[in-house]
Every structure is written in C-alpha cells, then in structure tokens.
C-alpha cells in the first residue's frame, strides 16, 4: 500500500473555484470510503473543501463536510468523484503502549502567498502511553495516544497506523509538552547568585484521538 493513495492534503476552496490555502491532512477510511481529519482543520472554513493526490497534483476533488464532533476534535468528509483503492481499515483490537506506529502527514508543507509546496513526510515511532487529558482536550483526551515524535504544523488530521497491520489507531490533533528536567534548564545569575532569568526547554510529543472515537462518529452516519 502506498500512503499517497489514501492519505491526502486538505485545502480550502473558494468560489472560483480555486485553492485558497492548505488546511491539514486527511485519511480515507472504511469501505465507502470516507475522509477523516481533525475537526479544527476544517472548522474555520465555511465553504467547500478540496483534496488532491500526490500522483497527480493537477487534479482537485471537491469535498463536503458530512459530520463533525468538536468534543473529540474529529470530522468526516465526503469526497466527490474520487475512487480510492486502498482505504485504511480501523483497528479492532486493543491498543497498548510501546507498540511501533507509523504516521504519514503533510506537516512539512510550506505556503508562500497562494503557492503551496506540498511536502509529505513519514514518521516512525512508538505509542509511549495512553493518557487521559479530558481536562485539557475534552473528550478527545480520553485514552488519547501519546507518541514518541512531535506533530508539525499541518500534521493535524494525520493517521497513526500500526506498523505491522497498517490499521488506524488514531488521528493526530495536537502536541503535549514536557519540561526537559533537570539538564535542560539555563539560568542567569547575578553577583549574589540570585536567579535573574531561567529558561526551560520543552519536549513536544504528538497526541492522537483514539480510534474508538472515530468509530463512534462513523456510527452517526448510519
């Protein structure tokens, strides 16, 4: 399976129709198939969306929002006139920490005015742990997957896939950050050794919504 066949960039499309700007990453899932992404990727755009495939970036496909859930930060779109041969299937088994995952995303994409330089990237790492961060991320933080690599800008909506079965484990929505203690603290002292300034370095780790939230959102379409 080639990830560029089912993991795509999502754009905002104006009335021309033409691409206005790059929004984030989306993944084709299931038998229909449907395009899943993070809700915050699409929530600010009131119009039509579009996707393209890296195999032929000159062709755009329109997409409409079908259902969304702000609490879990997930959205599902329907892409018109598009045939996908190898959509991702959802994980049916339990997910445990310290298992290897792969993520394919468009977080290194750069824009300059209306010019968009698509740049997909693959990340390989682990689920470091399952965390409950409901106080910070609402329902999206329930049993969320904390990953061993950071999420770059544009990676929101990217899939977290099992590295052995390539089934969907989660959808990236944010970073969580941890202080690198005690080594990564830089302090500036005065002549009496009082601290004038202290700089602490943070380690970002990507956070992904658990796949069971994706399943629940799909069930609302049935």
C-alpha positions as CSV (number, residue, x, y, z in Angstrom):
1,X,0.0,0.0,0.0
2,X,1.3,3.4,-1.0
3,X,0.3,6.1,1.6
4,X,-0.1,8.8,-1.1
5,X,-3.0,6.8,-2.4
6,X,-5.2,7.3,0.7
7,X,-3.5,10.0,2.9
8,X,-4.1,13.4,1.3
9,X,-3.7,17.2,1.8
10,X,-6.9,19.1,2.5
11,X,-7.4,22.6,1.1
12,X,-10.0,25.4,1.4
13,X,-11.6,26.1,-1.9
14,X,-13.1,29.4,-2.9
15,X,-16.0,30.2,-5.3
16,X,-13.7,30.5,-8.4
17,X,-13.2,27.5,-7.8
18,X,-9.5,27.6,-6.8
19,X,-7.5,26.7,-3.7
20,X,-7.4,29.4,-1.1
21,X,-5.0,27.7,1.4
22,X,-3.7,24.5,2.8
23,X,-5.5,23.2,5.9
24,X,-4.1,19.9,7.0
25,X,-4.0,16.1,6.5
26,X,-6.9,13.7,5.8
27,X,-7.2,9.9,5.6
28,X,-9.5,7.7,3.6
29,X,-11.0,5.0,5.8
30,X,-13.5,2.1,5.6
31,X,-15.4,0.6,2.7
32,X,-17.3,3.7,1.4
33,X,-14.7,5.3,1.8
34,X,-14.8,8.4,3.9
35,X,-12.2,11.1,4.6
36,X,-11.4,11.6,8.3
37,X,-9.5,14.5,9.7
38,X,-9.3,16.7,12.8
39,X,-12.3,19.0,13.4
40,X,-10.1,22.0,14.0
41,X,-8.6,21.6,10.5
42,X,-12.0,22.3,8.8
43,X,-14.0,24.2,11.4
44,X,-13.0,27.8,10.4
45,X,-13.8,27.4,6.7
46,X,-17.4,27.9,5.8
47,X,-17.2,26.8,2.1
48,X,-16.1,23.8,0.1
49,X,-13.0,21.8,0.7
50,X,-10.7,20.0,-1.8
51,X,-8.1,17.3,-1.8
52,X,-5.5,16.1,-4.3
53,X,-3.3,13.1,-4.7
54,X,0.5,13.3,-4.9
55,X,0.4,11.1,-8.0
56,X,-1.4,13.9,-9.9
57,X,-1.5,17.2,-8.1
58,X,-3.0,19.0,-11.0
59,X,-6.4,17.4,-10.3
60,X,-8.6,18.5,-7.5
61,X,-11.6,16.7,-5.9
62,X,-14.2,18.6,-4.1
63,X,-15.2,17.5,-0.6
64,X,-18.1,18.3,1.7
65,X,-18.3,18.0,5.5
66,X,-20.6,15.2,6.5
67,X,-20.4,15.1,10.2
68,X,-18.2,16.6,12.9
69,X,-17.7,16.4,16.7
70,X,-15.9,19.3,18.4
71,X,-15.7,17.3,21.7
72,X,-13.5,14.6,20.1
73,X,-12.0,17.0,17.5
74,X,-12.9,14.8,14.6
75,X,-14.6,15.4,11.3
76,X,-15.6,13.2,8.3
77,X,-15.9,14.5,4.8
78,X,-17.3,13.0,1.6
79,X,-15.1,13.4,-1.5
80,X,-16.9,13.7,-4.8
81,X,-15.9,11.8,-8.0
82,X,-13.0,10.1,-6.3
83,X,-12.1,6.4,-6.4
84,X,-9.8,5.0,-3.6
85,X,-8.5,1.5,-3.9
86,X,-6.7,1.1,-0.6
87,X,-8.6,2.9,2.2
88,X,-7.4,2.3,5.7
89,X,-9.3,-0.1,7.9
90,X,-9.9,0.6,11.6
91,X,-8.2,-1.3,14.4
92,X,-10.4,-3.8,16.1
93,X,-8.0,-5.0,18.8
94,X,-6.9,-3.3,22.0
95,X,-4.0,-0.7,21.7
96,X,-1.2,-0.9,24.2
97,X,1.8,1.3,24.9
98,X,5.3,0.7,23.5
99,X,4.0,-0.6,20.2
100,X,5.5,0.8,17.0
101,X,3.5,3.1,14.8
102,X,3.9,5.0,11.6
103,X,2.4,8.3,10.6
104,X,2.2,9.9,7.1
105,X,1.4,13.6,7.1
106,X,1.8,16.9,5.3
107,X,3.4,18.8,8.2
108,X,6.4,19.9,6.2
109,X,4.2,21.6,3.5
110,X,5.0,25.3,3.0
111,X,3.0,28.1,1.6
112,X,4.0,31.4,0.0
113,X,1.0,33.6,-0.9
114,X,-1.2,31.3,-3.0
115,X,1.7,29.0,-3.9
116,X,1.7,25.7,-2.0
117,X,4.7,23.4,-1.9
118,X,3.3,20.0,-0.8
119,X,5.8,18.0,1.2
120,X,4.6,14.7,2.7
121,X,6.6,13.1,5.5
122,X,6.7,9.8,7.2
123,X,7.3,9.5,10.9
124,X,8.2,6.2,12.7
125,X,7.9,5.9,16.5
126,X,6.0,4.4,19.4
127,X,2.9,4.9,21.4
128,X,4.7,5.9,24.6
129,X,1.5,5.6,26.7
130,X,-2.3,6.1,26.7
131,X,-3.2,9.2,28.6
132,X,-6.4,10.8,29.9
133,X,-6.3,14.5,29.3
134,X,-10.0,15.3,29.3
135,X,-9.4,18.4,31.4
136,X,-7.3,19.9,28.6
137,X,-8.7,18.4,25.4
138,X,-12.3,17.4,26.4
139,X,-13.5,14.0,25.2
140,X,-10.6,13.9,22.6
141,X,-8.2,13.5,25.5
142,X,-10.0,10.3,26.7
143,X,-7.5,7.4,26.3
144,X,-5.5,9.5,23.9
145,X,-2.4,8.1,22.3
146,X,0.8,9.9,23.3
147,X,3.5,9.4,20.6
148,X,7.3,9.5,20.6
149,X,7.5,12.1,17.9
150,X,6.1,15.7,17.6
151,X,3.3,16.8,15.4
152,X,4.4,19.6,13.0
153,X,2.1,22.3,11.7
154,X,-0.1,20.7,9.0
155,X,0.0,17.2,10.6
156,X,-3.3,17.7,12.3
157,X,-5.7,15.1,10.9
158,X,-2.9,12.7,10.0
159,X,-3.4,9.0,10.8
160,X,-1.5,7.0,13.4
161,X,-1.1,3.5,11.9
162,X,0.0,0.2,13.4
163,X,3.4,-0.5,11.8
164,X,2.6,-4.2,11.3
165,X,-1.0,-4.2,10.2
166,X,-1.4,-0.6,8.9
167,X,-4.7,-0.3,10.6
168,X,-5.9,3.0,12.0
169,X,-5.1,3.6,15.7
170,X,-5.8,7.3,16.0
171,X,-5.9,10.8,14.4
172,X,-3.3,13.4,15.4
173,X,-4.8,16.6,16.9
174,X,-2.1,18.4,19.0
175,X,1.1,18.3,20.9
176,X,1.7,17.8,24.6
177,X,4.8,19.3,26.0
178,X,7.1,18.3,28.9
179,X,9.9,20.1,30.6
180,X,13.3,18.5,30.0
181,X,14.4,18.3,33.6
182,X,16.9,18.7,35.1
183,X,19.5,19.0,32.4
184,X,17.8,21.4,30.1
185,X,17.5,24.4,32.3
186,X,19.6,27.5,31.7
187,X,19.8,30.1,34.4
188,X,21.3,33.6,34.6
189,X,22.5,34.7,38.0
190,X,23.6,38.0,39.5
191,X,26.7,38.6,41.5
192,X,25.0,37.2,44.6
193,X,24.0,34.1,42.8
194,X,20.3,35.0,42.7
195,X,18.5,33.8,39.6
196,X,17.7,36.7,37.2
197,X,16.4,34.6,34.4
198,X,15.6,30.9,33.8
199,X,14.9,29.2,30.5
200,X,13.3,25.8,30.4
201,X,13.2,23.7,27.3
202,X,10.1,21.7,26.3
203,X,9.9,18.3,24.6
204,X,6.8,18.2,22.3
205,X,5.1,14.8,21.7
206,X,2.2,14.3,19.3
207,X,-1.3,13.5,20.7
208,X,-3.8,11.4,18.8
209,X,-7.5,10.8,19.3
210,X,-8.2,7.1,20.0
211,X,-9.7,5.2,17.1
212,X,-12.9,4.3,19.0
213,X,-13.9,7.9,18.8
214,X,-13.6,7.6,15.0
215,X,-15.9,4.5,15.1
216,X,-18.5,6.4,17.2
217,X,-18.5,9.3,14.7
218,X,-19.0,6.9,11.8
219,X,-21.9,5.3,13.6
220,X,-23.7,8.7,13.5
221,X,-23.8,8.4,9.7
222,X,-25.6,5.1,9.7
